[in-house]
Amino acid sequence: MRLVSLLPSATEIVYALGLGDDLVGVTFECDEPPAARTEKTVVVGGRDTRDMSPAAIDAYVKQQMAAGADLYTLHAGALAALAPDLILTQDLCRVCALPSDHVDEALDHLGCRADVLSLDPYSLDEVFDTFLRVGAAAGVPERASSLVTALRRRLAAVASAVAGRPRPRVALVEWVDPPFTAGHWVPDLVTAAGGDPVAARAGARSVQISYADLAAANPDIVVVTPCGFHLSGAASQAATVVPHFPNAQVWAIDGDALIVRPGPRLVAGVEALAAIFHPDAVPAPPPTAIARIA
């Protein structure tokens, strides 16, 4: 089967299911594993925002959305040339990836008959369900079931380690300028790690909020996990929010690897968060995962 992934989390799922050799197309943001972006055909492009500030990125996104413009460009000809059997995409967030209706329109125009599977989880359980759906669609349901079983076993180990301990009040900041709450599956990660998510929207979209409202939630710990950034970027941004939370610990975490992409590494995110909340109860994560800022 020839697979195309139009979002980074789906690419990670494909490799976790042992289907890397079947993957023929990816997006310019598919960086895990690194070989995905260098060895596969890139069929979705977009603006490189690495040198832009969070405020500038937010302004650019809002400007594009207000104008009805796309944030991503589908290279339809390259996609058709790959002759895929299955395309993995999403409708969850237009800021995160190309919506599935754009893909359907392109396939209709090109006369391509690939199946399109949209992955749109809003909770951690729904994330696990997407692994099963991809496995079923790709003809490897047993691999998907084994993957989910192994990941749930790791979650159970964390739950056992933190059971009975006081739960710190935790605010996760998904964007710093302007600030956004934690939404979708992210509050589930906090709960699974032995924390109490505050100023959060479990199972709902993340929304813009004020720092005053975040501080009013009285968090003991603030974790900065900006979408699109790894630990170094998160750490520099976390330093800017410290003055808003004089009574809380402030941490940065590798958001793209561990928090915001709905893929298999979310369980490593739970383990990393547990190390922040209960450092004497669980093993320390790799030094590239978390950093205390204040």
C-alpha positions in Angstrom: 0.0 0.0 0.0 1.2 3.5 -0.9 0.6 6.0 1.9 0.7 9.8 2.0 0.7 11.7 5.3 -0.4 15.3 5.2 0.3 16.0 8.9 3.3 15.3 11.1 1.4 13.3 13.7 0.2 10.9 11.1 3.7 10.4 9.8 4.8 9.4 13.3 1.8 7.0 13.5 2.8 5.4 10.2 6.4 4.8 11.4 5.2 3.5 14.8 3.1 0.9 12.9 6.2 -0.2 10.9 4.9 1.2 7.7 7.7 3.6 6.9 8.6 1.8 3.7 5.0 2.2 2.5 5.1 6.0 3.1 5.7 7.9 -0.2 4.6 11.5 0.6 4.8 13.9 3.5 4.6 17.6 4.5 7.5 20.0 4.9 6.8 19.9 8.7 7.2 16.1 9.0 10.5 16.0 11.0 10.0 12.8 13.0 11.7 10.6 12.2 14.1 12.9 10.4 14.3 10.6 7.4 10.6 11.3 6.6 11.4 14.7 5.3 14.6 13.8 3.5 13.7 10.5 2.0 10.0 11.0 1.0 8.4 13.4 -1.5 7.2 16.6 0.1 3.6 17.2 -1.2 2.6 20.1 1.2 4.5 23.3 1.6 4.1 26.4 3.7 5.7 29.5 5.1 8.9 29.0 7.1 8.1 30.8 10.4 11.3 29.9 12.3 12.6 33.4 12.3 9.3 35.0 13.3 8.2 36.0 16.8 5.1 34.4 18.4 3.2 37.7 17.9 4.2 37.9 14.3 3.2 34.3 13.6 -0.2 34.9 15.3 -0.7 38.1 13.2 0.2 36.3 10.0 -2.2 33.3 10.8 -5.1 35.7 11.6 -4.5 37.7 8.5 -4.5 34.7 6.3 -7.6 33.2 8.0 -9.5 36.6 7.7 -8.7 36.7 4.0 -9.8 33.2 3.4 -6.3 32.2 2.3 -4.6 28.9 3.0 -1.7 28.5 5.3 -0.5 25.4 3.4 0.1 24.6 -0.3 -0.8 21.2 -1.7 1.5 20.2 -4.5 -1.3 18.4 -6.3 0.7 17.3 -9.3 3.3 15.7 -7.1 0.6 14.1 -5.0 -1.0 12.6 -8.1 2.3 11.3 -9.4 2.8 9.3 -6.2 -0.4 7.3 -7.0 -1.3 6.9 -3.3 -3.8 4.3 -2.0 -4.4 6.0 1.3 -4.0 9.7 2.3 -4.0 10.7 6.0 -5.2 14.2 6.8 -7.3 16.1 9.3 -10.0 18.7 9.9 -9.1 19.4 13.5 -7.2 22.7 13.0 -6.7 24.8 9.8 -3.6 26.3 11.5 -2.0 22.9 11.9 -2.5 21.2 8.6 -4.4 21.2 5.3 -8.1 20.4 5.8 -9.5 17.2 4.3 -11.9 19.0 2.0 -9.0 20.7 0.2 -7.5 17.2 -0.4 -10.8 15.8 -1.6 -11.2 18.7 -4.1 -7.7 18.2 -5.4 -8.2 14.4 -5.8 -11.5 15.0 -7.7 -9.8 17.5 -10.0 -6.9 15.1 -10.7 -9.1 12.0 -11.0 -7.1 10.3 -8.2 -9.0 7.5 -6.4 -7.1 7.3 -3.1 -8.9 6.8 0.1 -8.8 9.8 2.5 -8.8 9.2 6.2 -9.3 12.3 8.4 -7.8 12.1 11.9 -9.5 14.5 14.3 -9.0 13.5 18.0 -10.1 15.8 20.8 -9.1 13.6 23.7 -6.2 11.3 24.6 -8.5 8.3 24.2 -9.5 9.5 20.7 -5.8 9.9 19.8 -5.3 6.2 20.6 -8.4 5.5 18.5 -6.7 7.2 15.5 -3.9 4.7 15.7 -6.4 1.8 15.4 -8.1 3.5 12.5 -4.9 4.0 10.6 -3.9 0.4 11.4 -7.2 -0.9 10.1 -7.1 1.3 6.9 -3.5 0.3 6.2 -4.2 -3.4 6.7 -2.2 -3.8 10.0 -4.8 -3.8 12.7 -2.8 -6.2 15.0 0.2 -3.8 15.0 -2.1 -0.9 15.9 -3.7 -2.9 18.7 -0.2 -3.9 20.1 0.9 -0.3 19.9 -2.0 1.0 21.9 -1.7 -1.7 24.5 2.0 -0.9 25.0 1.3 2.8 25.3 -1.6 2.3 27.8 0.8 0.1 29.8 3.2 3.0 30.1 0.3 5.3 31.2 -0.7 2.8 33.8 2.8 2.8 35.2 2.8 6.6 35.5 -0.6 6.5 37.2 0.6 3.9 39.7 3.7 6.0 40.4 1.8 9.2 41.2 -1.2 7.6 42.9 -2.2 9.2 46.2 0.1 12.2 45.8 -1.1 15.8 46.0 -1.9 17.1 42.5 -0.4 20.5 41.7 -2.5 23.0 39.9 -1.1 23.2 36.4 -1.5 25.8 33.6 -0.2 24.8 30.2 0.3 27.7 27.8 0.1 26.7 24.2 1.0 30.1 22.8 2.6 33.0 24.6 1.9 36.1 22.5 -1.1 36.3 22.7 -1.5 33.6 25.3 -3.7 30.6 24.5 -5.1 28.0 26.9 -4.5 24.3 26.7 -7.2 22.4 24.8 -8.0 19.2 23.0 -6.1 16.2 24.5 -3.5 18.4 26.4 -5.5 18.6 29.7 -5.8 14.8 29.6 -2.0 14.6 29.6 -1.8 16.8 32.7 -4.3 14.6 34.5 -2.6 11.4 33.4 0.7 12.8 34.8 -0.7 13.5 38.2 -1.6 17.2 37.8 -4.8 19.2 38.0 -5.3 21.2 34.8 -6.5 24.8 35.3 -7.6 27.4 32.8 -7.9 24.6 30.3 -10.5 23.3 27.8 -10.4 19.5 27.8 -11.9 18.1 24.7 -12.4 21.6 23.2 -10.4 23.9 21.0 -7.7 26.1 22.6 -8.7 29.7 22.9 -7.0 33.0 23.5 -6.9 34.1 27.1 -5.3 36.9 29.1 -2.4 36.4 31.5 -4.5 37.9 34.2 -7.1 35.1 33.8 -4.3 32.5 33.7 -2.8 33.9 36.9 -6.2 34.1 38.5 -6.5 30.3 38.1 -3.7 30.2 40.8 -1.4 27.6 39.2 1.4 26.0 41.1 3.2 25.1 37.9 3.1 26.8 34.5 4.3 24.8 31.5 5.0 26.6 28.3 4.5 24.3 25.2 4.1 26.4 22.1 3.0 24.6 19.0 5.7 24.5 16.3 8.6 24.8 18.7 11.0 22.3 20.3 12.6 22.9 23.7 15.0 25.7 22.9 12.1 27.8 21.4 9.8 26.9 24.3 12.5 27.9 26.8 13.1 31.3 25.3 9.3 32.0 25.2 8.8 30.7 28.7 11.2 33.3 30.1 8.9 36.0 28.8 5.9 34.7 30.9 7.8 34.4 34.2 6.7 37.9 35.4 3.0 37.0 35.1 3.4 34.1 37.6 5.5 35.2 40.5 4.2 32.4 42.8 4.5 29.5 40.3 7.2 27.4 38.9 7.6 28.0 35.2 8.8 25.2 32.9 9.3 24.7 29.2 8.7 21.5 27.4 9.4 20.3 23.8 5.9 20.8 22.6 6.2 19.5 19.1 7.7 16.2 20.3 5.7 15.6 23.4 2.5 17.7 23.7 0.8 19.2 20.7 1.1 16.5 18.0 -1.5 13.8 18.5 0.9 10.9 17.9 2.5 8.0 19.9 5.0 10.4 21.6 2.2 11.9 23.7 2.8 9.1 26.3 6.4 10.3 26.5 4.9 13.7 27.1 2.9 12.3 30.1 6.1 10.8 31.5 7.9 14.2 31.1 5.1 16.1 32.7 5.0 13.6 35.6 8.7 14.3 36.1 7.9 18.0 36.5 5.0 17.4 38.9 6.4 14.5 40.9 10.2 14.4 40.3 10.8 11.9 43.1 8.2 9.4 41.8 9.2 8.8 38.1 12.4 8.6 36.1 13.9 11.9 34.8 13.2 12.5 31.0 16.0 13.2 28.5 17.5 16.7 28.9 16.0 17.7 25.6 12.5 17.2 26.9 12.0 19.8 29.8 13.7 22.7 31.4 12.9 24.7 34.5 12.9 28.4 33.8 11.8 29.9 37.2 
